[in-house]
């Protein structure tokens, strides 16, 4: 969990720096990031459901 928070903090810092120097971020649009989040949730849900259902 600590690595996730560190990664989030680093990304936010870079975002602030990009904003200050008026550089457009090379990150994908928000829609693509939401899709990636959905993929991660789905990938984590299957093992959890298998364990819960006893498969």
Secondary structure, 3 states (H helix, E strand, C coil): CHHHHHHHHHHHHHHHHHHHCCCCCCCCCHHHHHHHHHHHHHHHHHHHHHHHHCC
